[in-house]
Amino acid sequence: MKNFLKLPAQVYTLAPDIERAGERIKPRPKFKFNYKPWLFLLPALVLIAFWLYRPLAETVYYAFHSWGMVPGTVPRFVGISNFTKLLTSKDFFTSIGNTVFYIVGLLPFSVIIPLFLASATNDLPSKAKNFYRALFFIPMIMAPVATATIWRWLLNPSSGLINQLIVGLGISDTNISFFLTEGVARMTILLITGWKMIGFSTLMFSAALTGINRDYFEAARLDGASKLRQFTTITLPLISPTVIFMMMMSILFASQWTFAYIDLLTQGGPYGTTTNIYYEMYKYGFSSLNVGMSSASAVIFFIIFGIIALLLNRLSARFVFYDN
């Protein structure tokens, strides 16, 4: 111990700065930016910025301008004039009402019916289950143009198969003009879109049901729980993330899914009863060549649907149950 105390100070000093051969070793910086992961992300970030955020910024820009896309002309700043015209337009509020109709009307086709079909086929043998899943999913993979063409033929007012069945069964004495009657046309668009959406939702719910641990159902059966009791206390809570996800998809994209059939089958008619906000934006931009009105309506619904998405995320965080 005495010898240790007699050693030179530089041997046992704990100071961070040490001199070696006349050089001072500086302490390493506490933070060093690692740029390598960002190099891998750079191509994706550039594509997202170019294809998503650039059009979004241009839409906000054009919402405050008037421009008809005529070559050689430049956008003219008009302030909030486009928003004022929209909020005082009867057609705009008609499209909003139809948009709400499609959102509410598609919820059974995207949540309730697919959940029932997925639950009904979940306990079938593997081959039968796969057969029914493929059968339900076929409408989803069909192109909208082909789907619209088939339904236009089936619902033809003079020679359509549906009208022949209606008259032949005595349901109606005359043929029905499905795409020219005000109340019927909107319901027809809804049913066609819902028919196409059932397959995708059924597949999503089937995948969610497959991921549930079967031991829960075995324990419930031993306790004497009925099928309905098992569904409400085990199945629904464990697939709640998928239920909320499909509700969010249906609410946010209902108008987008109906757009193709409105454009191909009714063009928004009769008298604007089948149009929605997406088709109105399309007409403003490409029929009336009014980019400002189209962009203004897009900005309004971007804000509205953004608020809805935030509320649904809050709902998901509060009510969704995860089996951990």
N, C-alpha and C positions, 0 to 999 in steps of 0.2 A: 504493500500500500504506500509506503514511504517512497519507494522507487517510482511508482506511478505518478505520484504528485510532483516528482522532480522532472518528469518528461517535458520537453518543449511544448508550448501551448498549441503550436500549429499541428501537432500530431493528434491530439484528442479533441480539438475544437469542433463544435457542431455548427458553426456559422455556414450559411448557404453559399456564400461567395468564397471560393477557394482559388488561390493563386498557384498555377503550375507553369513552370518555365517562363515566368514573367507574363503569363496570359491570365485574364480574368474570365472565368466561365460564368456566363450570364444564365439566370434561371429561365426555364422554358416558359413561353407565354401560356396563359391559362386557357385560351380559346384559339382554335385554329379552324378556319372554314374548310370543310371538306367539299370540294366542288365535283368530285367524281360521280356521286349519285345523280346530281343535277344534269350531268352530261347525258346520262341514260334517259332521263325524263324530258330532255330538251325537245326531241322530235314530237313527242305527244303534246307538250305544252304549246309548241308553235302551232300545231294543227288545231288544237282547241281554241287558241286565241284567234286564229285566222277564220275558222269555220263557225265559231260560236260567239265569241265576244265582239269581234269586229262587226258582224251583222247586227248584233244587239245594239252596239253604239250607233251604227248608222240608222237603225230604226228610230231610236230616240232623237237623233238629229233631224230626220225627215218629218217626224211628228210635229215639229214646229215650223215646217216649211211647206210651200206649195210647189209641186212639180209634177209634170205629166209624162216624164220619161221621153220627151221628144228630143231627138238628137240635136245638139247645138244649143239647147236651153240649159239654164242653171236653176237650181232651187231658189225660191224667193221666200225670205223669212216672213212669217205671218203671225208669230207669237202663239197664243192659245186658241186661235181662231178655229183650227181643226177640231179641238176638243169641244168647243162651244157648239159647233155644228152637229157633232155626234150626239151630245147630250140633249139636243133639241130635235133629234131626228126620230120619227116614228118607226122607221124601218130598223134602226139600231136597237130600239127597245123590244121590237118584235123578235129580233134575232136573239136577244138576251133571254126572253121568255122561252123560246124554243130550245136554247142551250140548257136552261134549267130543266126543261121537260126531258131532254135526252139524258142528262146526268142522272136524274132520279129514275127514269125509266130503265136505264141500263144496269142499275144496281142489282135487281133480281137476276139478270142474265150473267153478271160477273161474280156474284157472291152466293146468292141463295140457291139457285138451281144447280150450279156446278158443285157446290158443297154437298147437296143431296146426292147427285150422281156419283161423286167421288166416294162418299160414304157407302152408297149402295153397292158399288163394285169393289170395295176394298177387301172384302173377305172372300171374293171369288178365287178359284184356282188361277195360277199364274198365267196360263195361256188365255183363259177367258178374260182376265183383267187386262192384259195387253191388247187383246182384240178390241175391247170396248174403248180403251183409251185412244187407240188409233182411229176408231170410228168417230169418236167425239172430236178428234183433233183435225180431221180432214178439212172441214170448212175453214179453219184458220189458215191453212197453207195455200188456199186458193187465192188467186189474184183478184183484187177488187173488180177489175174490168170484166173478168170472166164470171164472177159471182153476179154482178149487176146484169150482165147479158142473160144469164140463166133465169134470174128472177123476173126480168122484163118479159121473157117468153112465157114463163109460168103464169104471170099476172096480166097477160095481154087481155084487154077488155073484150075482144071479139073471139079469139081462138085460144086463149090461155087455158091450161089444164085446170087451174084453180077455179076459174069461172065455170068451166064445164061441170066440175064436181058440185059447185054451189047450186047451179041450176038443176042439175040432175038429181040431187038429193032433196030438192024443194026448199032449200034454205032461202033462196031469193028467186023472184020471177024474172028478173033482168040481170044482165051482166053488170059487174061493178067495175068502175074505172078507178083502180087502186091509186094511180098516180095523179089523177085529176080531181079527185074529191077532197075537199079541204081537211076534214077530220081524219079520213082514211089514209091519206097520203103520208101524213106525219107518223101515224102509227105503223104504217108499212115500213118506212125507213127505220124506225126503232126496232121492229121485229127482225128485219134483215140483219141489222148490225148486231143485235143480241144473239141471233142464231150463229153468226160467225164468231162471236166472242166466247161462247160457251165452252168450246173445245180447249182454248188456252187456259181458262180459269179452272176447268176440271182437271187438267194435267197438273197445274200448280197445286191444287188441293190434294190430288192423289200423291204427289211427291211429299207433301207435308204429312199426310197420314202414314206413309211408309216409314217416316222417321220417328214415329211414336213407339216407345218401348212397349212391347206386348205384355210385359209383366203387370203393368197397371190394370189391363183389362182382365187378366187372370185373377188378380186379387179382388177386383170388383165383382167378378162372377162368383167367386167363393163367398163373398159377403152378401150375395143375393141381389145385386144391383141389376135393374132392367137395362135393356138396350138404350132406351131414352135417357135413363139416369147416367149411363156410361158416356153417352154422347155429350150431355150437358156439363158433366163434372170432370171428364177426362179429355175427350176429344176437342171440344171447343177451346178450353184454356190453352191446350198444347199447340193448337194450330192458330192461335190468335195473331201471331206475327204475320202469317199468310193472309188471314182475313183482313187485317188492317191494310196490308200492302195492296190487296186487290181492290179494296174500297178506294184507296188513294189513286190507283191506276184508273179506275172507272170514273172518278170525279174529275181528275185532271185531264183525261184524254178522251172522254166520251164524245165531245164535239169533233175532235180530230178523227175518230174512228167513223163517224157518220158522214164526214165531208165527201168521201169518194162516192157514196151512194146518192147523196143529194145532187152532186154535180152530174152524175151519169144517168140518174133516173128522173129527177124532177126539176133540176136547175133552180131550186129554191121555191118553186111554185107548188100548188096554185096560190097566187096572190101572196107569196112570201110566207106561207104557213109551214113550210118545211125547212126554211133556211136556218142557219145558226151563225154564231159569231165568226167562225173560221171561213164560212162561205161568204159572209159579208165582207171580210177583209180581202178575200180573193176578188170579189166583184169591184170593190173600190180600187184595187191596184191594177187589175188586168182588163176589166170591162169599162170602167169609167176613167181609167188612167189617172187616178187621183192618189198618188203615192202618199201624200200628206195625211189624208183621211184613213188610208189603210194602216199607216204606221201609228197614227194616234189611237186607233182601236186596238192595235196590237199592244201598245204600251199600257193602255187601261187594263186589258185582260192579263197582261204579264204581272201587273201589280196585284190584281184580284186573285189570280191563281197562286201567286207567291204567298199571299196571306193565308189562303186555304191550305197550302202545303205546310206552312209553319204550324197551323192549328192541328193538322193531322199528325204531324210529328209530335206535338205535345200530347195529343190523344194516345199515340202509340207508346210514348214513354210512360204514361200513367196506367194504361189498361193492358198492355201486352205482357204476357207471361212467357218466360224462357225457362225451359227445363234444363237446369244446370246440376 
